[in-house]
Amino acid sequence: MTQLCAPFASISPIPVLDLAPETSKSKSRASDAHADVTIIGAGFAGLTAGALLAKDGFKVQVLERDIHPGGCAASFTRATPHGDFRFAVGATVAAGLEPGGILHGIYAKLGLHAPGKALERVMRVHLNAQPVEVSSNRQAWKTELMRAFPGQEAAKLKFWQDLQSLADTMHHVAKRFPSMPFKSVYDVLDTARGIHLGVPKVLLSLNKTVAQLLERHGIQDPAHKAFIDGQLLDSMQVVSNGCALPNGAYALEVYRFGAQYVPGGLSSIAQDFAQSITDNGGTVHYATRAREILTEKNRVVGVQTHARAFKSDIVISSAPVPDTLTLLGNAKPAKLEQDFADKAEIWGAFTLYIGIQESALPKDFGCFEQITDFNDAGILENFLISTSPNWDASRAPQGFRAITISTHVRAANWFGLSDIDYKAMKAAFGERILQRLEALFPGFVAGIVHLEMGTPRTFQGFTLHSFGRVGGIPQTISSANLNAIHHDSGVAGLYLAGETIFPGQGTLGVAVSGFNAYRSSKRQLIKTKATFKRTSEREVQVDL
């Protein structure tokens, strides 16, 4: 990350607010206290598992600390003198909603229509002063690669062909919801459903990095590498020198399978899944914080909140692993604790939420813009800008746009500060980003009518993630795939989902983790009910 810049004087008249959680009364009812499954967290992972289980006829209760669903993909509304702005909590491009995509498949299983407007121009990356147009069209993308990164054209084309080959296999497997690392025969069988001719090549690349593939092709282009590093940092939480090759390949090629803008933002997907749960007889309890995962003899029996216990045979925690361990208290399994301790540090995020006059933006300003600045030592700055289109009236008043900007920060650096130092650090980070935006898009700052900033402290307050960590475990060789954290916690009846569980972060990753938790929970519930039925039948025969 770059050093903090000097104060940017021109932003001083703009009101800067710190995000604070709103409150609301829980809609819990006493009759809902017992269910087949209790789910902690109404983010994408928890809602995926809950919606699928409810659709299959199981009684589901979801406990969500916030007053609306979505977790890190939620949205919030701010009333201003110009009208209401609806901001996405995180800046994220939608993927997987195209026919055959992961999220499209989940929507189909729920009997719902997948939303999303397809994007051919996915994003424009501002690489120092060089614009790079990222397209979902493969041929257009190859043409742009040759234009944006001249020199060593043959080697670069071969490099991207190798990425595409790996990504095609990863995409084929991911759509069939693999389960790793292998802890049971079910994991092997579930993963085997994704068998593909390219699997041997993927297996051979598991212990290689994206940087090693660049080196193998002899590519020495700092701009080309900086572009790749910026994309990987945003999606895999790690640059090419550390990113596991098959995961990096999928991240770099995922938009070629399809990219979308979702009207209303990604929180619309969360709302669809939450509504599906209630439509199928489940309950989503908002403003309801899990305080403890209840266990008896190393088996879960429910979740305790401040007010009461929610009993169930299965618990799915979509909270990050360290926070799930805290909820388990003395019942936490040592292996799970050690598995997480061995993983790389999780990042935090610094975010800006901006309401802006549309006239302050260039005519070609897209839904997604990324700024990646670099020098010979590597990336200096990397942030994604997510902007509502002028046709999405649910996000901003006419003539205005809603913008979310997100960049990586070391989460722990934002804690242990005095209020004065915290506010100064926060202001300097925001000013630095605005300065860069003003330099790239003159007149940007003058068009701002509303500005808020979020830090890891803010995310901790909203999501309850310890230290406000978001984005999941960096997808390094030692943390990804066969070295990832499995969704089976090691405590009977407790399954895990979310960005710290295989296959990792992002909407697609957490959706797969939620599906895996759903699949294992369903098997366990069917087995338990079958055992109960056989036991009951024997008791009846004895009574007779």
C-alpha positions in Angstrom: 0.0 0.0 0.0 1.1 3.6 -0.7 2.1 6.1 2.0 -0.6 8.5 3.1 -0.7 11.7 1.1 -1.0 15.2 2.4 -4.6 16.4 3.2 -6.7 17.1 0.1 -8.1 20.5 1.0 -10.9 20.6 -1.6 -13.0 17.9 0.2 -13.3 19.7 3.5 -16.9 21.0 2.9 -18.2 17.5 2.2 -20.0 15.9 5.2 -18.1 12.7 6.2 -20.0 10.2 8.3 -18.9 7.1 10.0 -21.2 4.2 9.3 -23.1 2.9 12.3 -25.4 0.0 12.5 -29.1 0.8 12.7 -31.3 -1.1 15.1 -34.5 -2.9 14.7 -36.6 -5.3 16.8 -36.2 -9.0 16.0 -39.3 -10.6 14.4 -38.6 -13.9 16.2 -41.5 -15.9 17.5 -41.3 -18.3 20.3 -42.8 -21.1 18.2 -39.8 -20.8 15.8 -37.3 -21.8 18.5 -36.8 -25.3 17.3 -35.9 -26.3 13.7 -34.0 -28.9 11.7 -31.2 -26.3 11.0 -30.1 -23.1 12.5 -27.9 -20.9 10.4 -25.6 -18.2 11.7 -25.4 -15.3 9.3 -27.6 -14.2 6.3 -24.8 -13.6 3.9 -24.5 -15.3 0.6 -23.2 -18.6 2.1 -25.7 -18.9 4.9 -28.6 -17.9 2.6 -27.5 -20.4 -0.1 -27.6 -23.2 2.4 -30.8 -22.1 4.1 -32.7 -21.5 0.9 -31.8 -24.9 -0.6 -32.6 -26.7 2.7 -36.0 -24.9 3.0 -36.8 -25.7 -0.6 -36.2 -29.4 0.2 -38.7 -29.2 3.0 -36.5 -28.8 6.1 -37.4 -26.3 8.8 -34.8 -23.6 8.7 -34.1 -20.6 11.0 -31.5 -18.0 10.1 -30.0 -15.7 12.7 -28.7 -12.4 11.3 -27.1 -9.7 13.5 -28.0 -6.9 11.0 -31.4 -5.7 10.0 -31.2 -6.9 6.4 -29.6 -9.8 4.5 -26.4 -9.9 2.4 -23.5 -9.7 4.8 -20.5 -8.2 3.0 -22.7 -8.1 -0.1 -25.5 -6.2 1.5 -26.6 -2.6 0.7 -27.8 0.3 2.8 -29.8 3.5 2.0 -29.0 7.0 2.9 -31.5 9.9 2.6 -30.0 13.1 1.3 -31.5 16.5 0.3 -31.1 15.2 -3.3 -32.9 12.0 -2.7 -32.1 8.5 -1.5 -28.9 6.7 -2.4 -28.6 2.9 -2.1 -24.9 1.9 -1.6 -23.4 -1.6 -2.1 -21.4 -2.4 1.0 -18.6 -3.8 -1.1 -17.5 -3.1 -4.7 -18.0 -6.3 -6.6 -18.7 -7.4 -10.2 -21.4 -10.1 -10.4 -20.5 -13.4 -12.1 -22.1 -16.8 -12.3 -25.7 -15.6 -13.2 -25.3 -16.5 -16.9 -27.0 -19.7 -18.0 -24.8 -22.6 -16.7 -23.2 -20.4 -14.1 -23.0 -21.3 -10.4 -25.5 -18.7 -9.1 -27.8 -19.4 -12.1 -27.8 -23.1 -11.1 -28.7 -22.2 -7.5 -31.6 -20.0 -8.7 -32.8 -22.9 -10.9 -32.8 -25.3 -7.9 -34.9 -22.8 -6.0 -37.3 -22.4 -8.9 -36.4 -18.8 -9.4 -35.3 -16.6 -12.3 -31.7 -15.4 -12.1 -31.4 -11.6 -12.3 -28.5 -9.6 -14.0 -27.8 -7.6 -17.0 -24.9 -9.1 -19.1 -21.8 -6.9 -19.5 -19.6 -7.2 -22.5 -17.4 -4.3 -21.2 -16.8 -5.7 -17.7 -14.5 -3.0 -16.4 -11.9 -0.5 -17.4 -8.6 -0.8 -15.5 -6.5 2.4 -15.3 -3.0 1.0 -15.1 -1.1 4.1 -14.2 -2.1 6.3 -17.2 -2.9 3.3 -19.4 -6.6 2.2 -19.8 -7.2 -1.5 -20.3 -10.7 -2.6 -21.3 -11.6 -5.9 -19.8 -14.2 -7.7 -21.9 -16.3 -10.8 -21.4 -15.8 -11.6 -25.1 -12.8 -13.8 -25.6 -11.7 -12.5 -28.9 -12.2 -8.9 -27.9 -10.1 -9.6 -24.8 -7.3 -11.1 -26.8 -7.2 -8.1 -29.1 -7.1 -5.8 -26.1 -4.3 -7.7 -24.5 -2.2 -7.2 -27.6 -3.0 -3.5 -27.8 -2.5 -2.8 -24.1 0.6 -4.9 -23.6 2.8 -4.8 -26.7 5.9 -6.9 -27.0 6.3 -10.7 -26.5 2.9 -11.1 -28.1 3.3 -14.8 -28.9 4.4 -15.6 -25.3 1.6 -13.6 -23.8 -1.0 -15.3 -26.0 0.3 -18.7 -25.0 0.2 -17.7 -21.3 -3.4 -16.6 -21.6 -4.3 -19.8 -23.5 -2.8 -21.8 -20.7 -4.9 -19.8 -18.2 -8.0 -20.4 -20.3 -7.4 -24.1 -20.4 -7.1 -24.3 -16.6 -10.0 -22.0 -16.1 -12.3 -24.0 -18.4 -11.7 -27.1 -16.2 -12.1 -25.1 -13.0 -15.4 -23.7 -14.2 -16.6 -27.1 -15.3 -15.8 -28.5 -11.9 -17.0 -25.5 -9.9 -20.5 -25.7 -11.4 -20.8 -29.2 -9.9 -19.9 -28.1 -6.4 -16.7 -29.9 -5.5 -15.8 -30.5 -1.9 -12.2 -30.2 -0.6 -10.0 -31.2 1.1 -11.1 -34.8 1.0 -12.3 -36.0 4.5 -14.8 -38.6 3.4 -15.9 -40.8 0.6 -18.7 -38.2 -0.1 -16.1 -35.5 -0.8 -14.5 -37.7 -3.4 -17.8 -38.7 -5.0 -19.1 -35.1 -5.0 -15.9 -33.8 -6.6 -15.8 -36.7 -9.1 -19.1 -35.4 -10.6 -17.0 -32.6 -12.1 -14.6 -35.0 -13.9 -13.1 -33.3 -17.0 -10.3 -34.1 -19.5 -8.4 -31.1 -18.1 -8.4 -32.3 -14.5 -4.9 -33.9 -14.7 -3.5 -30.6 -15.9 -5.2 -28.8 -13.0 -3.8 -31.4 -10.5 -0.3 -30.8 -11.9 -0.6 -27.1 -11.4 -1.8 -27.2 -7.7 1.7 -26.5 -6.4 2.5 -23.8 -8.9 1.9 -20.1 -8.8 0.7 -17.6 -11.5 4.1 -16.0 -11.4 5.8 -19.3 -12.2 3.6 -19.6 -15.3 4.7 -16.1 -16.3 8.3 -17.1 -15.8 7.9 -20.3 -17.8 6.8 -18.3 -20.8 9.7 -15.8 -20.2 7.3 -12.8 -20.0 9.0 -9.7 -18.6 6.5 -6.9 -18.8 6.0 -4.9 -15.5 2.7 -3.4 -16.8 1.3 -6.8 -17.8 2.3 -8.3 -14.4 0.9 -5.3 -12.5 -2.5 -5.7 -14.3 -2.5 -9.4 -13.3 -1.5 -8.6 -9.7 -4.3 -6.0 -9.4 -6.9 -8.4 -10.6 -5.7 -11.2 -8.4 -5.4 -9.0 -5.3 -9.0 -7.9 -5.8 -10.3 -11.5 -6.3 -7.8 -13.9 -4.7 -6.4 -11.6 -1.9 -2.9 -12.3 -3.1 -0.7 -11.3 -6.0 0.8 -13.6 -8.7 3.9 -14.5 -6.7 1.8 -16.2 -4.1 -1.4 -17.1 -5.9 -2.1 -20.8 -6.5 -2.1 -21.2 -10.3 -5.5 -22.9 -11.0 -7.3 -20.5 -8.7 -5.6 -17.5 -10.2 -6.4 -18.8 -13.7 -10.1 -19.0 -12.9 -10.1 -15.5 -11.3 -8.3 -14.0 -14.4 -10.7 -15.7 -16.8 -13.9 -15.8 -14.9 -15.4 -12.8 -16.8 -15.1 -14.7 -20.1 -17.8 -17.1 -18.8 -20.1 -14.1 -18.1 -20.3 -10.9 -16.0 -23.4 -9.1 -14.9 -24.7 -6.0 -13.3 -27.5 -6.8 -10.9 -30.3 -4.1 -10.6 -30.3 -2.9 -7.1 -26.9 -4.4 -6.4 -25.8 -7.8 -5.2 -28.0 -7.5 -2.2 -30.9 -8.2 -4.5 -29.6 -11.8 -4.7 -29.5 -12.0 -0.9 -33.0 -10.7 -0.7 -34.2 -13.3 -3.3 -32.6 -16.1 -1.2 -34.0 -14.8 2.1 -37.5 -14.5 0.6 -37.2 -18.1 -0.7 -36.5 -19.3 2.8 -39.6 -17.6 4.2 -41.7 -18.7 1.2 -40.7 -22.3 2.0 -41.7 -22.1 5.7 -38.4 -21.0 7.2 -37.7 -17.9 9.3 -35.0 -15.2 9.0 -34.5 -13.5 12.3 -32.9 -10.1 11.9 -31.2 -8.0 14.6 -30.5 -11.4 16.3 -26.9 -12.0 17.3 -25.5 -15.5 18.0 -23.7 -15.5 21.3 -22.8 -19.2 21.6 -23.0 -22.4 19.7 -24.6 -24.9 22.1 -23.1 -28.4 22.3 -23.6 -31.5 24.3 -21.1 -34.3 24.2 -19.3 -32.8 21.2 -22.6 -32.5 19.2 -24.4 -29.3 18.4 -27.8 -28.8 19.9 -28.5 -25.2 18.8 -27.5 -21.5 19.1 -27.8 -19.2 22.1 -28.7 -15.5 21.5 -29.1 -12.9 24.2 -32.8 -13.6 24.6 -33.1 -17.4 24.1 -31.9 -20.6 22.6 -32.6 -21.7 19.0 -32.5 -25.5 19.1 -31.7 -27.7 16.1 -29.9 -30.9 15.2 -27.7 -29.1 12.6 -26.0 -25.7 12.9 -24.4 -24.0 9.9 -22.0 -21.1 10.8 -21.2 -18.7 8.0 -19.2 -16.6 10.3 -15.4 -16.6 9.7 -13.6 -19.5 11.3 -12.0 -17.4 14.2 -15.4 -16.1 15.1 -17.0 -19.5 14.9 -14.3 -20.8 17.2 -15.2 -18.0 19.7 -18.8 -19.0 19.6 -17.8 -22.6 20.4 -15.9 -21.6 23.5 -14.4 -24.6 25.2 -16.0 -26.9 22.6 -13.8 -25.6 19.8 -11.9 -28.4 18.0 -8.1 -28.0 18.3 -7.6 -29.1 14.7 -9.9 -26.4 13.3 -8.1 -23.8 15.4 -4.7 -25.0 14.1 -5.9 -25.2 10.5 -6.9 -21.5 10.6 -3.8 -20.4 12.5 -1.7 -21.9 9.7 -3.4 -19.7 7.0 -2.2 -16.4 5.7 -3.4 -13.1 7.2 -6.9 -12.0 6.1 -7.1 -8.4 4.7 -9.5 -5.7 5.8 -11.1 -3.1 3.5 -11.3 0.7 3.3 -14.4 1.8 1.5 -15.9 5.1 0.3 -19.6 5.5 -0.4 -20.2 8.5 -2.7 -23.3 10.1 -4.0 -22.3 12.1 -7.0 -23.8 14.2 -9.8 -23.8 12.3 -13.0 -22.5 15.3 -14.9 -19.2 15.1 -12.9 -18.4 11.7 -14.5 -17.0 11.1 -18.0 -19.5 10.0 -20.5 -17.8 6.6 -20.8 -17.6 6.0 -17.1 -18.6 2.4 -16.6 -20.3 0.4 -13.9 -16.9 -0.9 -12.9 -13.6 0.9 -13.0 -10.4 -0.1 -11.4 -7.3 1.9 -10.6 -4.0 0.0 -10.4 -0.9 2.1 -9.9 2.5 0.5 -9.9 6.2 1.0 -10.3 9.2 -1.4 -10.7 8.7 -2.7 -7.2 5.1 -3.7 -7.8 1.6 -2.4 -7.0 1.3 1.0 -5.2 -2.4 1.4 -5.2 -5.3 -0.8 -6.2 -9.0 0.0 -5.7 -12.2 -1.0 -7.4 -15.0 1.5 -8.2 -18.5 0.2 -8.5 -21.1 2.7 -9.9 -24.8 2.4 -10.4 -25.8 2.9 -14.0 -28.2 5.8 -14.8 -31.0 3.4 -15.7 -31.0 1.8 -12.2 -33.4 4.2 -10.4 -33.3 2.0 -7.3 -29.7 3.1 -6.5 -29.7 6.9 -7.0 -32.0 9.8 -7.8 -32.2 10.9 -11.4 -29.1 12.8 -12.4 -27.0 11.2 -9.8 -25.0 8.0 -9.3 -24.2 5.8 -6.3 -20.5 4.8 -6.0 -18.8 2.3 -3.8 -14.9 2.3 -3.8 -13.0 -0.4 -2.0 -9.3 -1.1 -1.4 -7.3 -3.5 0.7 -5.8 -2.5 4.1 -4.1 -4.4 6.9 -7.0 -4.9 9.2 -5.1 -4.9 12.5 -3.6 -1.5 11.8 -6.9 0.1 12.4 -7.2 -1.1 16.0 -5.5 0.1 19.1 -5.4 3.7 17.9 -6.6 6.7 19.8 -9.7 8.4 18.5 -7.6 11.3 17.2 -5.1 9.0 15.4 -8.0 6.8 14.0 -9.8 9.8 12.6 -6.6 11.3 11.1 -5.7 7.9 9.5 -9.2 7.6 8.1 -9.3 11.1 6.7 -5.9 10.7 5.1 -6.9 7.4 3.4 -10.0 8.9 2.0 -8.3 12.1 0.8 -5.6 10.0 -0.9 -8.2 8.1 -2.9 -10.1 11.2 -3.8 -7.0 12.9 -4.9 -6.2 10.0 -7.3 -9.8 10.1 -8.6 -9.6 13.9 -9.2 -6.4 13.5 -11.1 -7.9 10.8 -13.3 -11.4 12.4 -13.6 -11.1 16.2 -13.2 -14.2 17.6 -11.6 -15.0 14.4 -9.7 -14.7 15.9 -6.2 -16.8 18.9 -7.1 -19.7 16.6 -8.1 -19.8 14.8 -4.7 -23.0 15.5 -2.7 -22.7 12.7 -0.1 -19.6 10.9 1.3 -19.1 8.2 3.9 -16.1 6.2 4.7 -15.8 2.7 6.1 -12.8 1.1 7.8 -12.1 -2.4 9.3 -13.6 -0.9 12.5 -16.8 -0.2 10.6 -16.9 -3.7 9.1 -16.4 -5.2 12.6 -19.4 -3.2 13.8 -21.6 -4.4 11.0 -20.5 -7.9 10.3 -19.0 -8.9 13.7 -16.0 -10.2 11.9 -13.1 -10.0 14.3 -10.9 -7.0 13.3 -13.3 -6.3 10.5 -11.5 -8.8 8.3 -13.2 -9.4 4.9 -12.3 -11.1 1.6 -11.4 -14.5 3.0 -8.1 -16.4 3.2 -5.6 -15.5 0.5 -5.6 -18.3 -2.1 -2.0 -19.4 -1.8 -0.7 -22.9 -2.4 -0.8 -23.6 1.4 -4.3 -22.3 1.9 -6.3 -23.3 -1.2 -7.8 -26.5 -2.7 -6.5 -29.6 -0.9 -5.1 -27.3 1.8 -8.2 -25.3 2.4 -10.5 -25.5 5.4 -13.2 -28.1 5.1 -16.9 -27.3 5.7 -17.1 -30.1 8.3 -16.0 -28.4 11.5 -15.1 -31.6 13.4 -18.0 -31.0 15.9 -20.9 -33.3 15.1 -23.7 -31.5 13.4 -21.8 -28.2 12.9 -21.0 -27.3 9.3 -19.1 -24.2 8.1 -19.6 -21.9 5.1 -18.4 -18.6 3.9 -15.2 -16.9 2.7 -12.8 -18.7 5.1 -14.0 -22.2 3.9 -13.2 -24.0 0.7 -13.3 -22.8 -2.1 -12.7 -19.2 -0.8 -13.9 -15.7 -1.1 -16.2 -13.9 -3.6 -19.8 -14.5 -4.3 -19.1 -17.7 -6.3 -16.8 -19.1 -3.7 -19.1 -18.5 -0.8 -22.1 -19.8 -2.8 -20.2 -23.1 -3.3 -19.3 -23.3 0.4 -23.0 -22.8 1.2 -24.0 -25.5 -1.2 -21.5 -27.9 0.4 -22.9 -27.1 3.9 -26.4 -27.7 2.5 -25.5 -31.0 0.9 -23.8 -32.4 4.0 -26.6 -31.1 6.3 -29.2 -32.7 4.2 -27.4 -36.1 4.3 -27.1 -35.9 8.0 -30.7 -34.9 8.5 -32.0 -37.7 6.3 -29.7 -40.2 8.1 -30.9 -39.0 11.5 -34.6 -39.2 10.6 -34.1 -42.6 9.1 -32.4 -43.8 12.3 -35.2 -42.2 14.4 -37.9 -43.9 12.2 -36.2 -47.4 12.6 -35.8 -46.9 16.3 -39.5 -45.8 16.7 -40.6 -48.8 14.7 -38.6 -51.2 16.9 -40.1 -49.5 20.0 -43.6 -50.0 18.7 -42.9 -53.7 18.0 -41.6 -54.1 21.5 -44.7 -52.4 23.0 -47.0 -54.6 21.0 
